[in-house]
Amino acid sequence: MSHQRIALVTGGGVGIGKAAAIHLARAGWDLALAARRMEPMRETQAEIEKLGRRAISVACDVGDPDAVKTLFQRIHETFGRLDLLFNNAGVGAPAVPVEDLTYAQWMKVVDANLTGAFLCAQGAFRMMKAQDPRGGRIINNGSISAHTPRPMSAPYTDTKHAITGLTKALALDGRAFDIACGQIDIGNAGTAMTRKMAQGVPQADGRMAIEPTIDVEEIGAAIVHMASLPLSSNVLTMTLMATQMPYVGRG
């Protein structure tokens, strides 16, 4: 690839997003980071710059169309192109019976996990179609919940199932424009969101059980692998999970 590669990582300040951004920087990418909170992003940006790569941090609620428009304007002004979007930003809802969820709790998850991924994909398509060389890649963070739910997880599970549909639709619509789209489904990444697994989490049979996690560094390396393929190749779906997590088999 003759031009410098530019990646956008949403939710890029902590956890999976931070690991992906650092690994991409090590692999020679320049980074745009987007998240609600600036302080964690600035810390990640500083680590990227220590690796000799360029980076910007943009405060952005990905569920807000105006905020996403501003985000892509900043990327265009700073880098002039975009080669990779990692749609990683997302939130969950309280683990309560479905009838007790509020509309606001439902919409918070839908806006961040699904609408945000769609809006960022729209922005990426516009840039990737118009730039020279044309094209690029989108990687959506799906989750094991894109296939199988946990107890009391309707909003998160519903949005992650929808991400699978979005991935396939983008992969189809991007074909004619050299835009590849794939999905990574991660099981039990070792982040702040999964610390509770060390104390036990609800299982499908009603038990509480401790679940193993995997190092986010492994996820960062997987993102680099998917991102580094030529645009003639695509990992449509990848499942990366803790080997002993209770996912494969009967509930």
C-alpha positions as CSV (number, residue, x, y, z in Angstrom):
1,M,0.0,0.0,0.0
2,S,1.6,3.2,-1.2
3,H,-0.2,5.6,1.1
4,Q,-0.2,6.0,4.9
5,R,-2.9,3.8,6.5
6,I,-5.5,5.7,8.7
7,A,-7.8,3.9,11.2
8,L,-10.7,5.1,13.2
9,V,-11.4,3.3,16.5
10,T,-14.6,4.1,18.3
11,G,-14.6,3.5,22.0
12,G,-10.9,4.0,21.6
13,G,-9.9,5.1,25.1
14,V,-10.1,1.9,27.1
15,G,-10.4,-1.8,26.9
16,I,-10.8,-3.5,23.6
17,G,-10.6,-0.1,21.7
18,K,-7.4,0.9,23.4
19,A,-5.8,-2.5,22.7
20,A,-6.8,-2.4,19.1
21,A,-5.5,1.2,18.6
22,I,-2.1,0.4,20.2
23,H,-1.7,-2.8,18.2
24,L,-2.6,-0.9,15.0
25,A,-0.1,1.8,15.8
26,R,2.6,-0.8,16.3
27,A,1.7,-2.2,12.9
28,G,2.3,1.2,11.3
29,W,-1.2,2.8,11.3
30,D,-2.1,6.4,12.2
31,L,-5.1,6.6,14.5
32,A,-8.3,8.7,15.0
33,L,-9.8,7.8,18.4
34,A,-13.5,8.6,19.2
35,A,-15.3,8.2,22.6
36,R,-17.4,10.1,25.0
37,R,-14.6,10.8,27.5
38,M,-11.5,12.7,26.5
39,E,-9.1,11.8,29.3
40,P,-8.7,8.1,28.6
41,M,-8.4,8.8,24.9
42,R,-5.6,11.4,25.5
43,E,-3.7,8.7,27.5
44,T,-4.1,6.2,24.6
45,Q,-3.1,9.0,22.1
46,A,0.0,9.6,24.1
47,E,1.0,5.9,23.9
48,I,0.4,5.9,20.2
49,E,2.5,9.0,19.7
50,K,5.4,7.4,21.7
51,L,5.3,4.7,19.0
52,G,6.0,7.4,16.4
53,R,2.5,7.4,14.9
54,R,0.1,10.3,14.5
55,A,-3.2,10.3,16.4
56,I,-6.1,12.5,17.2
57,S,-8.8,12.2,19.9
58,V,-12.3,13.4,19.2
59,A,-15.1,13.5,21.9
60,C,-18.0,11.9,20.2
61,D,-21.4,10.3,21.1
62,V,-21.6,7.9,18.1
63,G,-25.4,7.8,18.4
64,D,-25.6,11.6,17.6
65,P,-25.6,12.3,13.8
66,D,-24.1,15.7,14.3
67,A,-21.3,14.5,16.5
68,V,-20.5,11.8,14.0
69,K,-20.5,14.3,11.1
70,T,-18.0,16.5,13.1
71,L,-15.9,13.4,13.8
72,F,-15.5,12.6,10.1
73,Q,-14.8,16.2,9.2
74,R,-11.9,16.1,11.7
75,I,-10.6,12.9,10.2
76,H,-10.8,14.4,6.7
77,E,-9.1,17.6,7.7
78,T,-6.3,15.8,9.6
79,F,-5.6,12.8,7.5
80,G,-7.4,13.3,4.2
81,R,-8.6,9.7,4.0
82,L,-9.7,6.6,6.1
83,D,-8.7,3.0,5.5
84,L,-10.2,1.3,8.5
85,L,-13.1,1.8,10.8
86,F,-13.3,-0.4,13.9
87,N,-16.9,0.0,15.1
88,N,-16.2,-0.8,18.7
89,A,-18.1,1.6,20.9
90,G,-20.9,0.1,22.9
91,V,-22.8,-0.1,26.2
92,G,-25.0,-2.5,28.1
93,A,-28.2,-2.3,30.2
94,P,-28.8,-3.4,33.7
95,A,-29.4,-7.1,34.1
96,V,-33.0,-6.9,35.1
97,P,-36.2,-8.7,33.9
98,V,-37.2,-7.5,30.5
99,E,-40.4,-6.0,31.8
100,D,-38.5,-3.8,34.2
101,L,-36.3,-2.1,31.6
102,T,-37.1,1.5,30.9
103,Y,-37.5,3.0,27.4
104,A,-34.5,5.2,28.2
105,Q,-32.3,2.2,29.1
106,W,-33.4,0.5,25.9
107,M,-32.7,3.5,23.7
108,K,-29.3,4.1,25.3
109,V,-28.1,0.7,24.1
110,V,-29.7,0.9,20.7
111,D,-28.2,4.4,20.1
112,A,-24.7,3.4,21.1
113,N,-24.5,-0.1,19.8
114,L,-26.5,-0.1,16.6
115,T,-27.3,3.5,15.5
116,G,-23.7,4.5,16.3
117,A,-22.3,1.7,14.2
118,F,-24.6,2.6,11.3
119,L,-23.8,6.3,11.4
120,C,-20.0,5.7,11.6
121,A,-20.3,3.2,8.7
122,Q,-22.1,5.8,6.7
123,G,-19.3,8.3,7.3
124,A,-16.7,5.7,6.4
125,F,-18.5,4.7,3.2
126,R,-18.7,8.4,2.1
127,M,-14.9,8.8,2.6
128,M,-13.9,5.4,1.2
129,K,-15.9,5.8,-2.0
130,A,-14.5,9.3,-2.7
131,Q,-10.8,8.9,-1.8
132,D,-7.9,7.9,-4.0
133,P,-7.0,5.0,-3.8
134,R,-10.6,4.1,-3.3
135,G,-11.9,1.7,-0.7
136,G,-11.2,0.5,2.8
137,R,-12.3,-1.9,5.5
138,I,-14.9,-1.8,8.3
139,I,-14.7,-4.2,11.3
140,N,-17.7,-4.4,13.6
141,N,-17.5,-5.5,17.2
142,G,-20.2,-8.1,17.4
143,S,-19.9,-10.2,20.5
144,I,-20.8,-13.8,21.5
145,S,-24.2,-12.1,22.1
146,A,-24.6,-11.8,18.4
147,H,-25.3,-15.5,18.5
148,T,-26.3,-16.5,22.0
149,P,-27.8,-14.3,24.8
150,R,-27.0,-14.2,28.4
151,P,-29.9,-14.1,30.9
152,M,-31.6,-10.7,31.2
153,S,-29.6,-9.1,28.3
154,A,-32.3,-8.3,25.7
155,P,-31.1,-4.8,24.6
156,Y,-27.5,-5.8,24.3
157,T,-28.3,-9.1,22.6
158,D,-30.8,-7.5,20.2
159,T,-28.3,-4.9,19.1
160,K,-25.5,-7.4,18.6
161,H,-27.7,-9.7,16.5
162,A,-28.5,-6.6,14.4
163,I,-24.8,-5.9,14.0
164,T,-24.5,-9.2,12.2
165,G,-27.1,-8.0,9.7
166,L,-25.4,-4.7,9.3
167,T,-22.1,-6.4,8.7
168,K,-23.5,-8.6,5.9
169,A,-25.4,-5.6,4.3
170,L,-22.2,-3.5,4.4
171,A,-20.1,-6.3,3.0
172,L,-22.6,-6.6,0.1
173,D,-23.0,-2.9,-0.6
174,G,-19.3,-2.3,-0.3
175,R,-18.3,-4.8,-3.0
176,A,-18.5,-2.5,-5.9
177,F,-16.4,0.2,-4.2
178,D,-13.5,-2.0,-2.7
179,I,-15.0,-1.7,0.8
180,A,-14.7,-4.9,2.8
181,C,-16.7,-5.4,6.0
182,G,-16.2,-8.1,8.7
183,Q,-17.2,-8.8,12.3
184,I,-15.3,-10.0,15.3
185,D,-17.3,-11.8,18.0
186,I,-15.4,-11.6,21.3
187,G,-16.1,-13.8,24.3
188,N,-15.1,-12.6,27.7
189,A,-12.5,-10.0,27.0
190,G,-10.6,-9.1,30.2
191,T,-11.7,-5.5,30.6
192,A,-13.4,-3.4,33.3
193,M,-16.8,-4.6,31.9
194,T,-16.0,-8.3,32.7
195,R,-14.3,-8.0,36.1
196,K,-17.6,-9.2,37.7
197,M,-17.0,-12.6,36.0
198,A,-14.3,-13.3,38.6
199,Q,-17.1,-13.2,41.3
200,G,-19.6,-15.2,39.2
201,V,-22.3,-14.2,36.6
202,P,-25.7,-15.7,36.0
203,Q,-25.9,-18.8,33.8
204,A,-28.8,-20.0,31.6
205,D,-29.7,-22.7,34.1
206,G,-30.0,-20.2,37.0
207,R,-26.6,-20.9,38.6
208,M,-23.9,-18.3,39.3
209,A,-20.5,-19.3,37.9
210,I,-17.1,-17.8,37.5
211,E,-16.1,-17.5,33.9
212,P,-12.6,-17.3,32.4
213,T,-11.5,-14.2,30.3
214,I,-8.9,-13.5,27.6
215,D,-6.3,-10.8,27.5
216,V,-7.3,-7.8,25.3
217,E,-3.8,-8.0,23.8
218,E,-5.0,-11.1,21.9
219,I,-8.0,-9.2,20.6
220,G,-5.7,-6.3,19.5
221,A,-3.6,-8.7,17.5
222,A,-6.7,-10.2,15.9
223,I,-7.9,-6.8,14.7
224,V,-4.5,-6.1,13.2
225,H,-4.7,-9.4,11.3
226,M,-8.1,-8.6,9.9
227,A,-7.1,-5.1,9.1
228,S,-3.9,-6.1,7.3
229,L,-5.5,-8.3,4.7
230,P,-5.6,-7.0,1.1
231,L,-9.0,-5.6,0.2
232,S,-9.4,-8.6,-2.1
233,S,-9.7,-10.8,1.1
234,N,-12.1,-10.5,4.0
235,V,-12.6,-12.2,7.3
236,L,-16.4,-11.9,7.3
237,T,-16.8,-13.3,10.9
238,M,-14.2,-14.3,13.5
239,T,-15.1,-15.6,17.0
240,L,-12.3,-15.1,19.5
241,M,-13.2,-16.4,23.0
242,A,-11.8,-17.8,26.2
243,T,-11.4,-21.5,25.5
244,Q,-13.2,-22.6,28.7
245,M,-16.0,-20.2,28.7
246,P,-19.5,-21.9,28.9
247,Y,-20.6,-21.0,25.3
248,V,-20.0,-24.1,23.2
249,G,-22.4,-26.9,24.2
250,R,-25.7,-27.2,25.9
251,G,-27.1,-24.6,28.3
